[in-house]
Amino acid sequence: MELILKISQGEKISKEEILAASKIRDELETLANERKTEKFGERDIDLKYLKKLQKL
C-alpha cells in the first residue's frame, strides 16, 4: 500500500522496494496456485491460523 501511495504522489521508488513488492507478489501467487490445486501447505497463512485455533 505504501508503494501505491508513493507512486500516486509521484515519489521515486527504490530498487529494493520494487524487489520487495515482487517477492510479495510471487509469494501470493504461489499460495493462490496451491489453493487452486488444493495443495495447502505449511506456508498457507489461513491454514496455519485454523490449525492454531484448533489447538486451543
PyMOL commands that set and color helices and strands:
alter all, ss='L'
color gray80, all
select helices_A, chain A and resi 2-8+15-36+45-55
alter helices_A, ss='H'
color red, helices_A
deselect
rebuild
show_as cartoon
